[in-house]
Structures are given as C-alpha cells and as structure tokens.
Amino acid sequence: MFKKFNELKKGVKRAIIVGTIPGAMILGGTLGAFSEYYYDIDEFFLYSIFPGIPFYWISVLIGVWVYDGFKENN
C-alpha cells in the first residue's frame, strides 16, 4: 500500500503530508465530539493526536487504493 503512495506525484504526496495536522484535528475532534458529552482543549489535543493521525492515514491509504483501482481500469 505504501508503494502505491510513493508512486503518486510529488505535489499530491506533499499535500497529503501537509494535510496530516489539519486532517487529524478534524477527525480527532469529530471522534471526540461523538464519544464525549463535553471535552476541553486538552482532550481535543489528545483526540487529535492519538486516534486522529492513524484514522487520517488509514483514510489516505484507502483513498490511494480506490484511486489506484480507477487508474488500473482505464
């Protein structure tokens, strides 16, 4: 799977890497909002780092996998 990520164009790889922090914050914040009734900034930070970054990269790799499937069918 990482081989397919490395085959992407340089600009796309850079955009995905730069998007790690905002993407992790969005995913982690959403996950925290669904699992906690009320959480403060410390919990937001923890949700952004620990579950946010892995979920972001899992979604990126799934997206690369789907994109590669469309590219092979041409």
N, C-alpha and C positions, 0 to 999 in steps of 0.2 A: 504494500500500500504506500509506503514512503517512497518507493521507487517511482510510482506514478506522480507523487507530489513533486519529486525532483525533476521530472520531465516537463513540468509546467514552465511557462515563460517567466523570465526573471521578474518582471513587473507584477505578475499575478502572485508569485511567491512572496514578494516584498509586501504586497497589500495584505495578504493573509497573515504574515508575521506581525505587521504593524497593528492589524486588527485584533490581535490577541488580547490586549488590555481592555479596550472598549467592549469587545465581544464577551470576554469573561465577566466584565462588570454587569453587562446586560443579562447574561444567562444566570449568573450567580445571584443577582438581585431579584430576578424573577423567581428563581427557585426558593430564595429566602422568603419572598412575599407569600408564596404558596404554602410553605411549611411552618412559618411563624405568624402568630397573630400580630405581634409588634416586635420589631428588632431595631437596634440602634446602629450607629455608624461602624462600631467595632464588629458587630455581627455581619453587616453588609460587606466589610472588607474580608472577613473570613469566608463568607459565601462566595465572594468574587474570586478568591484565590484557590481554595481547595476544590469545590465542585465546579466552579466556573471555567477554569482553564482546561481541565480534562473534557468537560462537555463541549467546550468550544472546539478543541482539536478533534474530538470524535465527530462532531458535525462537519468540520472541514474535510476530514478524510472520507466521510460518507458522500459529501458533495463532489469531491475529486473522483470518487469511484463511479458515481452516477454520470458525471461529465465524461469520464473516460468511456463509459458504456455507450453514450451517444456518439462519441467520436469514432469508435470502432465500427458502428453500424453503417457509416456512410459508405 
